[in-house]
Amino acid sequence: MKKKIILGVIIGILLIVLVPYIKNDILTFKYGEMFKNGYKETGMIDVVDYYKVFSYSENEAKVFYVCDGHETGNFIYFKKVNGKWKMKDYDCIWSKTGSASGFTFPLYY
């Protein structure tokens, strides 16, 4: 009985940790191409190592970009305007220099 409880707890913890990563990977696979170069709209990000789509709807999206060399992690919020995705807002979540010390879940570095 104890083994089943321990196994259930372990599986529950794994699901809590893994499901958000799987969700982001699915969203990135489905919609990522639309936001591949969206970081350029900031005028401050030149190159990214990778990006993940955190949320997506018909008119809004939230994409996380990790800059070249993992210097910064940035959320860029997009809104569809006249059928095209435009940057609505930008938020630097974390930075190696310490100028931003936010948090995102799931973690990407």
URCOR-V41117 format. One record per helix or strand. SS is the DSSP state (helix for helix, strand for strand). FROM is the first residue (numbers start at 1). LEN is the number of residues. Records with the same first field share a line. If there is no record, write none. Layout:
SS: FROM-LEN + FROM-LEN
This chain:
helix: 2-34 + 38-5 + 68-3
strand: 48-9 + 60-8 + 72-10 + 84-12 + 101-1
